[in-house]
């Protein structure tokens, strides 16, 4: 339907009808559209939404006659509603606000006299239209711009209707001239540019219609990025054509390409969304409510809004949409949702008319404490009375494009009067809305009774005596952009007509694309000392003021600038805020806008099941993990050598644990090791000094010296366990221990066998004694020791012991230990030791009945029993104890077994040599008692 409508109106307006003079053309229809107009050499078109709605036909059209145009502001359901029928009316200097009428079940703005259209009249839009007129008059009176050209204007009411907006564009393109134009239809257009309205769908339609004629369309309100790269297919899809039969025909007509005729005097809305996201993130909020207009534009932007919020870590507690056409029940439901919501931070992307409905319901329910964050479309407009704004909007924040003072505009706005523009329906509706009276109608003259409880307007009322959205010039953000847009068009026209850039053009004979060139190359416009800058692609540099609603000393609401957003700044420096200047809805403290408080370092966030990501619990980090940032998602494990501090915010070096000489246990064991070594050396000295004595000679002195030498090494190898483990110390610990003990036990075994054979063999000529000669005894000890050496050599080559850091027993303590490397070689070394111990113990047991006077075999047996007891208890303790204590047990076993051999075998002999020399004789040695 949209495609047929566009093509139909295009044919209706622009297709020449047959005539005698084929070179002339006339419009096929003259549209009856209320507006403001002034003639001139060139006409600047403008479309504003003075009325909120257009009345729709109640019955489908039969297509047998031409359909009637919808009327703006005519609502039969509201006709004749009197003030007495409304339970509560908010009056602000003549502006009667929107209220709910229970009896009618609808929203009304006070009341409306019969035939009046001011109830839905938008004062702010009328201010923008007057700003455009003022700019054109300033240009006409200027000697710098277009000195020989007079600009006129045609301003029509789009009535927030796509249908009427398209109709108004057609009327502006044709300029609705009834007389036959004697020049060809291809002559220069008298409307070189169009100031587009604020409606998104309307702007799409207007841009599509003006693009084939290369007529620049200038927008002064926030926009969707889709309009920057508009294609026919995208636009028609938005209109709902889909893949209808007329789709290809329309696209062929317009061309499926980007539209270069769209110029915007304001940054894209995407920048404002980013600015609000940065603001919410800066204030530490992440739990907000989102309210948006129920319109196509906001619907297309909603995903962009949500994406930016999610990217900034902002969660949406609830989403709601409002429209001025919504029934009261839905508006009440939205406000009830706000009241019950866990967050009082409410971000509103809504049109001014939609926000009006919402705020009046907020006032009706007396909902305070809401922290509003608003879009530019409404955040600076005085929707409520000053007292109500101070009560319900104090603390509101929002971004607006910086405005400038326009000298003379305020005085010009106040000069508007129905006496200066008689019978103009727009001026009459504005006057009725401003003063709450009824303008005289033509039927009054005919004597019809059109009495109104409002009273008649005289036209002499003073705008200086009231305060409303029209007379309020404290924040002229959009008006300033309209003013600048007119001067930008005038500058481009001036450059084009002055032949300064791209050839010459005449006022009555220029092509539209010539003006496009000059607008595209117009990057900077200086007006009243202010500059407007744009990117190379034509989009304006995003710069916003952060405004804050504050309560003044007089009790009224005032809007203050508390920060700025500069999209051209470096990343991270776009937003600057004066925190001390902000007034909050809750008082001096910023409201809490978080579902969950931040997790401090040492904890991590754990999202609650079924709730948004902003709702979480703070869980302490596990042992061995830290988090050193706020709101950490994960805890980081400390390296092996580190352990978290008590708050678990940083990793500290673990305490190292190993058997050291500074340790009490280590120092004690080292003392015993050194003492054992000294005793062994002393024994060697004694035996060497008395080597010719019968006792020493009878005890096989060579084997005794071998045993004493190996015992000394056993005592010394214990010291290798009392130090920080290193590569070589770990190797020496096990290999030296294994070799020295094997040598010692081999010597003891040889001594035991010699003693046993000496007493079991009665004849000195016995051949068995030849196998136990001194040389063979030394050879046997060497062979047995060599076997242990071979095992240790293969151990070192294939899988040597190595130092290892472990936290198995104490997570906050790093134990330094020596891993055996190969369990097979480790147990191989011990098998040799225990095999020698077992064989020696067996032969010692056989020698238990030797003469009492020669008790060496008894001493060997007792020492080996102690040796076995020590090592049998060693293994379970060694396997289960931490490294420090495992090393202590190992050293203790070495010392205990070494001392058992030293003391049990050699202490009695030293005692006899030193203290009982009378017994150190052959007689005493071979004197024994009978069994």
C-alpha positions in Angstrom: 0.0 0.0 0.0 2.8 2.4 0.8 4.4 1.8 -2.6 1.2 2.5 -4.4 0.6 5.5 -2.3 4.0 7.1 -3.0 3.8 6.3 -6.8 0.2 7.5 -7.0 0.9 10.9 -5.3 4.0 11.3 -7.4 2.0 10.8 -10.6 -0.8 13.0 -9.3 1.4 15.9 -8.6 4.1 15.8 -11.3 2.7 14.1 -14.4 1.8 16.9 -16.9 -1.8 16.9 -18.1 -2.4 17.3 -21.8 -2.7 21.0 -22.7 -2.4 23.2 -25.7 1.0 24.4 -24.6 2.9 21.1 -24.0 5.9 23.1 -22.5 3.9 24.2 -19.5 2.8 22.2 -16.5 0.4 22.5 -13.6 -0.2 20.4 -10.5 -3.0 18.0 -10.7 -4.3 18.8 -7.2 -4.0 21.5 -4.7 -3.7 20.1 -1.1 -5.5 21.8 1.7 -2.8 21.7 4.4 -2.6 24.2 7.2 0.7 25.9 7.4 2.7 29.1 7.5 3.9 30.7 4.3 5.8 33.7 2.9 6.7 34.2 -0.7 10.2 34.8 -2.0 12.6 34.2 -4.8 13.5 30.8 -3.3 11.2 28.9 -1.0 12.6 26.9 1.9 10.3 24.1 2.9 9.7 22.9 6.4 7.6 20.2 8.0 6.8 20.2 11.7 4.3 18.3 13.8 2.2 20.9 15.4 -0.6 18.4 16.2 -0.1 15.1 17.8 -2.5 13.0 15.7 -4.5 12.8 12.6 -8.1 11.6 12.7 -8.4 8.3 10.7 -11.4 7.2 8.7 -13.7 4.9 10.6 -14.8 3.0 7.5 -12.7 1.4 4.7 -12.5 3.5 1.6 -14.6 2.2 -1.3 -12.1 3.6 -3.9 -15.0 5.1 -5.9 -14.2 8.6 -4.9 -11.0 10.5 -3.9 -10.3 9.8 -0.2 -10.5 12.7 2.2 -7.4 13.9 3.9 -7.2 13.2 7.6 -7.8 16.1 9.8 -5.3 17.3 12.5 -6.5 17.8 16.0 -10.1 16.9 15.4 -11.2 14.3 18.0 -14.9 13.8 18.4 -14.5 11.7 21.5 -13.0 14.8 23.2 -15.4 17.4 21.9 -17.2 19.3 24.5 -15.3 17.9 27.5 -15.6 20.6 30.2 -13.2 21.4 33.0 -15.9 20.4 35.5 -15.9 16.9 34.2 -12.2 16.4 34.9 -11.5 15.3 38.5 -8.0 17.0 38.6 -6.6 19.6 36.2 -3.0 20.8 36.4 -2.9 24.4 35.2 0.5 26.0 34.6 0.1 29.7 33.5 -2.7 28.8 31.1 -1.3 25.4 29.9 -3.8 22.8 30.9 -2.0 19.5 31.3 -2.9 16.0 30.3 -5.1 14.1 32.9 -7.1 10.9 33.0 -10.8 11.0 32.9 -12.3 7.9 34.6 -15.7 8.3 33.2 -14.4 8.4 29.6 -11.6 5.9 30.2 -9.2 8.1 28.3 -6.6 10.8 28.6 -7.6 14.4 28.1 -5.8 17.7 28.2 -8.2 19.6 30.4 -11.0 20.2 27.9 -11.7 21.2 24.4 -14.3 23.5 22.8 -16.3 22.4 19.8 -14.2 22.5 16.7 -11.0 23.5 18.5 -7.7 21.7 17.8 -5.5 23.1 20.5 -5.7 20.1 22.9 -3.1 18.2 20.9 -1.1 21.2 19.7 2.6 21.0 20.3 4.0 24.3 21.6 7.7 23.1 21.2 7.2 22.3 17.5 5.6 25.7 17.0 8.7 27.3 18.6 10.9 25.4 16.2 8.8 26.7 13.2 9.1 30.2 14.5 12.8 29.8 14.9 13.0 28.8 11.2 11.0 31.9 10.2 13.2 34.1 12.4 16.4 32.7 10.7 15.0 33.3 7.3 14.1 36.9 8.2 17.6 37.4 9.6 19.1 36.0 6.4 16.9 38.3 4.3 18.0 41.3 6.3 21.7 40.4 6.0 24.0 42.1 3.5 26.5 39.2 3.7 24.3 36.3 2.6 22.2 36.3 -0.6 22.1 40.1 -0.9 20.0 40.1 -4.1 17.8 37.1 -3.2 14.8 36.9 -0.9 14.1 33.7 0.8 10.5 32.6 1.5 9.1 29.7 3.4 6.4 27.1 3.3 5.8 25.3 6.6 3.3 22.5 6.8 1.9 20.4 9.6 2.9 16.7 9.4 0.5 16.0 12.4 2.8 13.0 13.4 1.3 11.1 10.5 3.3 9.5 7.8 0.5 10.0 5.4 0.2 13.7 6.0 4.0 14.1 6.0 4.3 12.5 2.5 1.4 14.7 1.4 3.1 17.8 2.8 6.4 16.9 0.9 4.4 16.6 -2.4 2.9 20.0 -1.7 6.3 21.5 -1.0 7.9 20.1 -4.1 5.1 21.5 -6.3 4.7 24.6 -4.2 0.9 24.3 -4.8 0.8 26.9 -7.5 -2.5 26.9 -9.2 -1.6 29.1 -12.2 -0.1 27.4 -15.2 3.6 27.7 -15.2 4.7 29.0 -18.6 8.2 27.7 -18.2 9.1 24.1 -18.8 8.5 21.6 -16.0 12.2 21.0 -15.9 13.0 24.5 -14.8 14.8 25.2 -11.5 12.9 24.3 -8.4 11.8 27.2 -6.3 12.2 25.0 -3.2 16.0 24.3 -3.0 15.9 22.5 0.4 13.6 20.9 2.9 13.8 21.0 6.7 12.6 17.5 7.7 10.5 16.6 10.7 11.4 14.5 13.7 9.5 11.4 12.9 11.6 8.5 11.8 9.2 6.9 9.4 8.1 10.3 8.2 11.8 11.2 7.5 12.2 8.0 5.6 9.3 8.9 3.4 10.3 12.5 2.9 13.9 11.5 2.0 12.8 8.9 -0.5 10.5 11.4 -2.1 13.0 14.2 -2.3 16.0 12.1 -3.4 14.9 11.6 -7.1 14.7 15.4 -7.4 18.1 15.9 -5.7 16.4 18.2 -3.2 18.5 18.4 0.0 16.7 17.2 3.1 18.1 18.7 6.4 17.3 17.1 9.8 17.9 18.9 13.1 16.8 16.2 15.5 18.4 13.0 16.7 18.5 10.3 14.0 18.9 6.7 13.5 22.1 5.6 11.7 20.0 3.9 9.0 19.2 7.3 7.6 22.9 7.9 6.9 23.1 5.1 4.4 19.5 4.7 3.4 18.7 2.4 0.5 15.4 1.9 -1.3 15.2 -1.7 -0.3 15.8 -1.0 3.4 13.3 1.9 3.4 10.6 0.0 1.7 11.1 -2.9 3.9 10.6 -0.6 6.9 7.4 0.6 5.2 6.2 -3.0 5.2 6.3 -3.6 1.4 8.3 -6.8 1.7 8.4 -8.5 -1.7 5.2 -7.1 -3.1 4.7 -6.7 -6.8 5.3 -3.0 -6.8 8.6 -3.4 -4.8 10.9 -3.7 -7.9 9.0 -0.9 -9.7 9.5 1.6 -6.8 13.2 0.7 -6.4 13.7 1.1 -10.1 12.2 4.5 -9.8 14.2 5.7 -6.9 17.3 3.6 -7.5 18.6 1.2 -4.9 21.5 3.3 -3.7 22.6 5.4 -0.8 20.7 8.7 -0.6 23.2 11.7 -0.8 20.5 14.3 -0.3 20.2 13.8 3.5 22.0 16.3 5.7 21.9 16.2 9.4 22.7 19.0 11.8 23.0 16.7 14.8 25.2 13.7 15.6 23.7 10.2 15.2 21.7 8.9 18.1 24.2 6.1 18.4 26.6 8.6 20.0 24.0 9.6 22.5 23.5 6.0 23.4 27.2 5.5 23.9 27.4 8.7 26.0 24.6 7.4 28.3 26.3 4.0 28.6 29.5 5.7 29.6 27.6 7.9 32.1 25.9 4.9 33.7 29.3 3.0 33.8 31.0 6.1 35.3 28.5 6.4 38.1 28.9 2.7 39.0 25.4 1.6 38.0 24.7 -1.7 36.3 21.1 -2.3 37.2 18.7 0.0 35.4 15.2 0.1 34.0 14.7 1.0 30.4 11.6 2.8 29.1 11.3 3.6 25.4 8.7 5.0 23.0 6.5 2.5 21.2 7.7 3.6 17.8 9.4 2.1 14.8 12.4 4.3 15.3 13.0 3.3 18.9 12.2 -0.3 18.1 15.1 -0.3 15.6 17.3 1.4 18.1 16.4 -0.9 21.0 18.8 -3.6 20.0 21.5 -1.0 19.6 20.7 0.3 23.1 20.8 -3.2 24.7 24.0 -4.1 22.9 25.8 -1.0 24.2 24.5 -1.6 27.7 25.6 -5.2 27.7 29.0 -4.1 26.3 29.4 -1.8 29.2 28.2 -4.4 31.7 24.8 -2.8 32.3 21.9 -5.1 33.0 18.3 -4.1 32.3 16.0 -4.9 35.2 12.9 -4.3 33.2 11.9 -2.9 29.8 8.7 -1.1 29.0 7.3 0.9 26.1 5.0 3.9 26.2 3.0 5.9 23.7 0.8 8.9 24.0 -1.9 6.7 22.4 -1.7 4.0 25.0 -4.7 3.4 27.2 -4.4 4.6 30.8 -4.2 1.0 32.1 -0.9 0.4 30.2 0.6 3.7 31.5 -0.4 2.8 35.0 1.1 -0.6 34.6 4.4 0.9 33.5 4.5 3.2 36.5 3.6 0.4 38.8 6.5 -1.6 37.4 8.8 1.4 38.1 7.5 1.5 41.7 8.0 -2.2 42.4 11.4 -2.5 40.6 14.4 -3.1 42.7 16.2 -0.3 41.0 15.2 3.4 40.9 17.5 4.2 38.0 15.3 4.7 34.9 16.7 5.4 31.5 14.1 6.8 29.1 14.4 6.9 25.3 11.1 8.5 24.4 9.5 11.2 22.4 8.4 14.3 24.2 4.7 13.5 23.8 5.2 9.9 25.1 7.1 11.2 28.0 4.4 13.7 28.8 1.9 10.9 29.3 4.3 8.9 31.5 5.3 11.9 33.7 1.7 12.9 34.3 0.9 9.4 35.6 4.0 9.6 37.8 2.6 12.9 39.2 -0.8 11.4 39.6 0.6 8.4 41.6 3.0 10.7 43.5 6.0 8.5 42.6 9.2 10.2 43.8 12.8 9.2 44.2 13.2 8.1 40.6 16.7 8.8 39.1 15.8 9.7 35.5 18.4 9.5 32.8 16.8 10.9 29.6 17.4 11.3 25.9 17.7 14.7 24.3 14.2 14.5 22.9 12.6 15.3 26.3 15.2 15.9 29.0 15.3 19.7 28.6 11.6 20.3 28.0 9.5 21.7 30.8 6.8 19.0 30.6 5.6 19.7 34.2 5.0 22.8 36.1 8.1 24.3 37.8 6.9 23.1 41.2 6.2 19.6 39.9 9.5 19.5 38.0 11.3 20.4 41.2 9.6 17.6 43.0 9.6 14.8 40.5 12.5 15.6 38.1 15.2 16.9 40.4 18.3 14.8 39.8 17.4 13.9 36.3 20.4 13.6 34.0 20.7 13.7 30.2 22.8 14.6 27.2 21.9 17.5 24.9 23.7 19.0 22.0 25.2 22.3 23.2 23.1 25.3 22.5 23.9 28.9 22.0 22.1 32.1 22.5 20.3 33.4 19.5 20.1 37.2 19.8 16.6 38.5 19.1 14.9 35.1 19.0 13.1 35.6 22.3 11.6 38.9 21.3 10.6 37.5 17.9 8.8 34.6 19.6 6.8 36.9 21.8 5.7 39.0 18.8 3.5 36.1 17.4 -0.2 37.1 17.6 -3.4 36.1 15.8 -3.8 39.8 15.0 -0.6 39.6 13.0 -1.7 36.4 11.2 -5.5 36.5 11.1 -7.4 33.4 10.3 -4.3 31.2 10.4 -5.5 27.9 11.9 -2.0 27.1 13.3 -1.7 30.5 15.0 -5.2 30.2 16.3 -4.6 26.8 17.7 -1.3 28.0 19.3 -3.1 30.9 20.9 -5.9 28.7 22.3 -3.4 26.3 23.7 -1.4 29.0 25.3 -4.2 31.0 26.9 -7.0 28.3 27.3 -9.5 30.3 25.4 -11.4 29.9 22.1 -10.7 31.9 19.0 -13.7 33.4 17.1 -14.8 31.1 14.3 -16.3 32.2 10.9 -19.6 30.7 12.1 -19.7 33.2 14.9 -20.5 35.8 12.4 -23.3 33.8 11.0 -25.0 33.9 14.4 -24.4 30.3 15.4 -24.1 29.6 19.0 -20.6 28.6 19.6 -20.3 29.6 23.2 -17.5 28.0 25.1 -17.0 27.7 28.8 -13.4 28.8 28.0 -14.3 32.2 27.0 -13.4 34.0 23.8 -9.8 34.9 22.8 -9.4 38.6 22.0 -5.9 38.3 20.4 -4.6 41.0 22.7 -3.4 38.5 25.3 0.3 38.9 26.1 2.7 36.0 25.7 5.0 37.8 28.1 2.6 37.0 30.9 2.7 33.2 30.6 5.3 30.5 30.8 5.1 27.4 28.7 7.1 25.4 26.4 6.9 28.0 23.7 8.0 31.0 25.7 10.7 29.1 27.6 14.0 30.0 25.8 16.4 28.9 28.5 17.3 25.8 26.5 17.2 26.2 22.7 19.1 23.2 21.7 16.9 22.2 18.8 15.9 25.8 18.0 19.6 26.6 17.7 20.1 23.8 15.2 17.1 24.9 13.1 18.6 28.4 13.1 22.0 27.0 12.0 20.4 24.7 9.4 18.8 27.8 7.7 22.1 29.6 7.7 23.9 26.5 6.3 21.4 26.4 3.4 21.7 30.1 2.9 25.6 29.9 2.9 25.4 27.0 0.3 23.0 29.0 -1.9 25.2 32.1 -1.5 28.3 30.2 -2.6 26.5 28.6 -5.5 25.0 31.8 -6.8 28.3 33.6 -6.3 30.1 31.2 -8.6 32.8 30.7 -6.0 33.3 26.9 -6.2 31.7 25.0 -9.0 30.6 27.1 -11.9 27.8 29.7 -12.1 24.1 29.4 -11.4 21.2 31.7 -11.7 18.4 32.0 -9.1 15.8 30.9 -11.6 18.0 28.4 -13.5 20.1 26.1 -11.3 20.1 22.3 -10.9 19.4 20.7 -7.6 22.6 18.7 -7.6 24.6 21.9 -7.7 23.3 22.9 -4.3 24.1 19.4 -3.1 27.7 19.9 -4.0 27.9 23.1 -2.0 26.2 21.6 1.0 28.5 18.6 0.9 31.6 20.8 0.9 30.3 23.0 3.7 32.2 21.6 6.6 32.2 24.6 8.9 29.6 27.3 9.5 30.2 30.1 11.9 27.0 31.6 13.4 27.0 34.1 16.2 30.5 33.1 17.2 29.8 29.4 17.3 31.2 26.7 14.9 29.7 23.5 13.6 32.2 20.9 12.5 31.5 17.7 10.6 33.5 14.5 9.7 34.5 13.9 6.1 31.4 11.7 5.6 29.1 14.5 6.5 28.2 13.3 10.0 28.6 15.9 12.8 31.2 15.5 15.5 29.3 14.2 18.5 29.5 16.8 21.3 27.0 16.9 24.2 26.4 18.7 27.4 25.5 16.7 30.4 22.6 18.5 32.1 21.2 18.0 35.6 17.8 19.1 36.9 18.2 20.9 40.2 15.9 22.7 42.5 16.7 26.4 42.7 16.5 28.6 45.7 13.0 29.7 44.7 11.8 26.1 44.7 11.5 25.8 41.0 13.4 23.4 38.8 16.5 24.6 37.0 18.7 22.9 34.4 22.5 23.0 35.0 25.4 21.8 32.9 27.5 19.3 35.0 29.6 17.7 32.3 30.5 17.2 28.7 30.9 14.4 26.1 33.3 14.8 23.2 33.2 12.0 20.7 36.4 13.3 19.1 38.4 12.9 22.3 40.7 9.9 22.8 39.3 6.7 24.0 38.6 6.8 27.7 38.6 10.6 27.8 35.3 11.3 26.0 33.3 12.0 29.2 34.1 14.6 31.8 31.9 15.2 34.8 31.9 17.6 37.7 30.7 15.2 40.4 30.4 17.9 43.0 27.9 19.8 40.9 25.4 17.0 40.5 22.2 17.0 42.5 20.6 13.6 43.0 17.1 12.5 43.3 17.9 10.9 46.7 19.8 14.0 48.1 23.5 14.5 48.2 24.4 10.9 47.7 24.3 9.1 44.3 21.5 6.5 44.3 22.5 2.8 44.3 22.0 1.3 40.9 23.4 -2.2 41.4 21.6 -5.5 41.8 24.6 -6.8 43.8 27.4 -4.9 45.5 30.8 -5.1 44.0 33.0 -8.1 44.9 36.1 -6.9 46.6 39.5 -8.3 45.8 39.9 -11.7 47.2 36.5 -12.8 46.0 34.9 -13.6 42.6 31.5 -13.2 41.1 29.2 -16.1 40.9 26.0 -15.5 38.9 22.8 -16.5 40.5 20.9 -19.1 38.6 18.2 -17.7 36.4 19.1 -14.0 37.1 20.9 -11.5 34.9 24.7 -11.3 35.0 24.6 -8.2 37.2 22.9 -10.2 40.0 25.6 -12.3 41.6 27.1 -13.5 44.9 30.6 -12.9 46.0 32.4 -16.1 46.6 35.8 -16.2 48.4 38.7 -17.5 46.3 39.7 -21.1 46.9 43.0 -21.9 48.7 45.9 -21.1 46.4 43.9 -18.5 44.3 43.7 -14.7 44.4 41.8 -11.9 42.8 43.3 -8.4 42.9 40.6 -6.5 41.1 37.1 -5.5 42.0 34.3 -7.7 40.5 36.7 -10.4 39.3 35.0 -13.1 37.2 37.7 -15.7 38.0 40.3 -16.2 40.7 43.9 -16.7 39.5 46.0 -19.6 40.8 49.3 -18.6 42.4 52.4 -20.2 41.0 53.9 -23.2 42.8 56.4 -21.1 44.8 53.7 -18.6 46.0 50.7 -18.7 48.3 47.9 -16.1 48.8 48.0 -13.7 51.7 45.2 -13.7 54.2 42.8 -11.5 52.2 43.7 -13.5 49.1 44.6 -10.4 47.1 48.3 -11.1 46.3 50.6 -14.1 46.0 53.5 -14.2 48.5 56.5 -16.4 48.4 55.9 -19.6 50.3 58.0 -20.5 53.3 60.7 -23.0 52.2 60.9 -26.1 54.4 63.9 -28.4 54.4 66.3 -29.9 56.9 68.9 -27.3 57.4 71.7 -26.7 59.8 69.9 -23.7 61.3 67.0 -25.9 62.2 67.0 -27.4 65.7 66.5 -30.9 64.4 69.1 -30.4 61.7 71.6 -28.9 64.1 71.1 -31.8 66.5 71.5 -34.5 63.9 74.5 -32.7 62.4 76.1 -32.7 65.8 75.6 -36.4 66.2 77.0 -37.0 62.7 80.1 -35.0 63.5 80.4 -36.7 66.9 80.1 -40.1 65.3 82.7 -39.2 62.7 85.0 -38.0 65.5 84.4 -41.2 67.5 85.2 -43.2 64.4 88.4 -41.3 63.8 89.3 -41.8 67.4 88.7 -45.5 67.1 90.9 -45.7 64.0 93.6 -43.8 65.9 93.4 -46.2 68.8 93.4 -49.3 66.6 96.3 -48.0 64.6 98.3 -47.1 67.7 97.7 -50.6 69.2 97.7 -52.4 65.9 100.4 -54.8 67.2 98.5 -55.7 70.3 96.9 -59.1 70.5 93.4 -57.8 70.7 93.7 -55.8 67.5 95.5 -58.5 65.6 93.0 -61.1 66.8 90.1 -59.0 65.4 91.4 -58.9 61.9 92.8 -55.4 61.9 92.4 -54.9 58.1 88.7 -55.6 58.1 88.4 -53.5 61.2 90.0 -50.5 59.4 87.7 -51.1 56.4 84.7 -51.1 58.6 85.8 -48.0 60.6 86.6 -46.1 57.3 83.1 -47.0 55.9 81.5 -46.0 59.2 83.2 -42.7 59.0 81.8 -42.2 55.5 78.3 -43.2 56.8 78.4 -40.5 59.4 79.6 -37.9 56.9 77.0 -38.9 54.3 74.3 -38.0 56.8 75.4 -34.4 56.4 74.3 -34.4 52.8 70.7 -34.7 54.0 71.0 -31.6 56.1 71.0 -28.9 53.4 68.9 -27.4 50.7 68.4 -30.1 48.1 70.3 -29.6 44.8 71.1 -31.8 41.9 74.4 -33.1 43.2 73.3 -33.2 46.9 70.4 -35.4 45.9 72.7 -37.8 44.0 75.2 -37.9 46.8 72.5 -38.6 49.4 71.4 -41.9 48.0 74.5 -43.2 46.2 77.1 -42.4 49.0 74.7 -43.8 51.5 74.2 -47.0 49.5 77.9 -47.6 48.8 79.3 -46.8 52.3 76.7 -49.0 54.0 77.4 -51.8 51.5 81.1 -51.6 52.3 80.5 -51.5 56.0 78.2 -54.5 56.0 80.5 -56.4 53.7 83.3 -55.8 56.1 81.1 -56.9 59.0 80.0 -60.0 57.1 83.7 -60.9 56.4 84.6 -60.4 60.0 81.7 -62.6 61.1 82.5 -65.4 58.8 86.2 -65.3 59.8 85.3 -65.5 63.4 82.9 -68.3 62.8 85.3 -70.3 60.7 88.2 -69.7 63.2 86.3 -71.4 65.9 84.5 -74.0 63.8 87.8 -75.2 62.2 90.0 -76.9 64.8 92.9 -77.7 62.5 95.0 -74.9 61.2 95.7 -76.9 58.1 92.1 -77.1 57.2 91.6 -76.2 53.5 88.5 -74.1 54.2 90.6 -71.4 55.9 92.4 -70.8 52.6 89.2 -69.3 51.2 89.2 -66.7 54.0 92.7 -65.4 53.7 93.2 -61.7 54.3 93.5 -61.0 50.5 90.3 -62.9 49.8 88.6 -61.1 52.6 89.5 -57.7 51.1 88.5 -59.0 47.6 85.1 -60.1 48.9 84.5 -56.7 50.4 85.6 -55.0 47.2 83.3 -57.2 45.1 80.3 -56.7 47.2 80.9 -52.9 47.3 81.5 -52.9 43.6 78.1 -54.5 42.9 76.5 -51.6 44.9 78.6 -49.1 42.9 77.4 -50.6 39.6 73.8 -50.2 40.7 74.4 -46.6 41.7 76.2 -45.8 38.5 73.3 -47.0 36.3 70.9 -45.1 38.6 72.8 -41.9 38.1 73.0 -42.4 34.3 69.4 -43.5 33.6 67.2 -41.7 36.2 69.2 -39.9 38.9 67.6 -38.4 42.0 66.6 -34.8 41.5 65.4 -31.8 43.7 61.7 -31.3 43.8 59.3 -28.6 45.2 56.2 -30.0 46.8 53.2 -28.6 48.7 51.5 -31.9 49.3 51.5 -31.8 53.0 51.3 -28.0 53.7 49.7 -25.9 50.9 51.3 -22.7 52.3 54.7 -24.2 52.7 57.0 -25.3 49.9 58.9 -28.4 50.9 62.2 -29.0 49.1 62.9 -32.6 48.7 64.8 -35.1 46.7 62.9 -37.4 44.4 64.5 -40.8 44.0 64.1 -40.7 40.2 63.9 -44.4 39.8 62.1 -46.6 42.4 63.7 -49.7 40.9 67.3 -48.5 41.6 66.2 -47.1 45.0 64.9 -50.4 46.1 67.9 -52.2 44.5 70.3 -50.3 46.7 68.3 -51.2 49.8 68.0 -54.8 48.7 71.8 -55.1 48.6 72.0 -53.6 52.1 69.3 -55.8 53.6 70.8 -58.9 51.8 74.1 -58.2 53.4 72.5 -57.5 56.7 70.5 -60.7 56.6 73.5 -62.9 55.7 75.6 -61.3 58.3 72.9 -61.7 60.9 72.6 -65.4 59.9 76.3 -66.1 60.4 76.3 -64.1 63.6 73.4 -66.3 64.9 75.5 -69.4 64.2 78.3 -67.9 66.2 76.2 -67.3 69.2 77.9 -70.2 71.2 81.4 -68.9 70.8 83.6 -68.7 73.9 82.6 -65.9 76.3 86.1 -64.5 76.4 85.9 -63.8 72.7 82.5 -62.1 72.4 82.9 -60.2 69.1 80.2 -62.4 67.4 77.7 -61.6 70.2 78.4 -57.9 69.7 77.9 -58.2 66.0 74.6 -60.0 66.5 73.4 -57.3 68.8 74.5 -54.5 66.5 72.8 -56.1 63.5 69.6 -56.5 65.5 69.6 -52.8 66.3 70.4 -52.1 62.6 67.4 -54.2 61.4 65.1 -52.6 64.0 66.0 -49.1 62.9 65.6 -49.7 59.2 62.4 -51.7 59.5 60.8 -48.8 61.3 62.3 -46.4 58.9 60.3 -47.1 55.8 56.7 -46.5 57.0 57.7 -43.3 58.7 59.8 -42.2 55.7 57.0 -42.8 53.2 54.4 -40.8 55.2 56.4 -37.9 56.6 57.0 -34.5 54.9 60.4 -33.9 53.3 61.9 -32.2 56.3 60.9 -35.0 58.6 61.5 -37.7 56.1 65.1 -36.5 55.7 65.3 -36.3 59.5 64.2 -39.9 59.8 66.6 -40.9 57.1 69.5 -39.2 58.9 68.4 -40.7 62.2 68.4 -44.2 60.7 71.9 -43.7 59.3 73.2 -42.4 62.6 71.5 -45.0 64.7 72.6 -47.9 62.6 76.1 -46.5 62.3 76.4 -45.9 66.1 75.1 -49.4 66.7 77.9 -50.9 64.6 80.5 -48.6 66.0 79.6 -48.9 69.7 78.6 -52.6 69.7 81.6 -53.8 67.8 84.4 -51.5 68.6 83.6 -49.8 72.0 84.3 -53.0 74.1 87.7 -53.4 72.4 88.6 -49.8 73.0 87.6 -50.2 76.6 89.9 -53.2 77.0 92.8 -51.5 75.1 92.6 -48.3 77.1 91.3 -49.3 80.5 92.0 -53.0 80.8 95.4 -53.5 79.2 96.0 -56.6 81.4 93.3 -58.3 79.4 94.9 -57.4 76.1 97.1 -60.6 76.1 97.0 -63.9 74.2 96.3 -65.8 77.4 93.2 -63.8 78.1 92.0 -64.0 74.5 92.2 -67.8 74.4 90.9 -68.4 77.8 87.3 -69.3 77.6 84.8 -71.1 79.7 83.1 -74.3 78.8 79.7 -74.2 77.3 
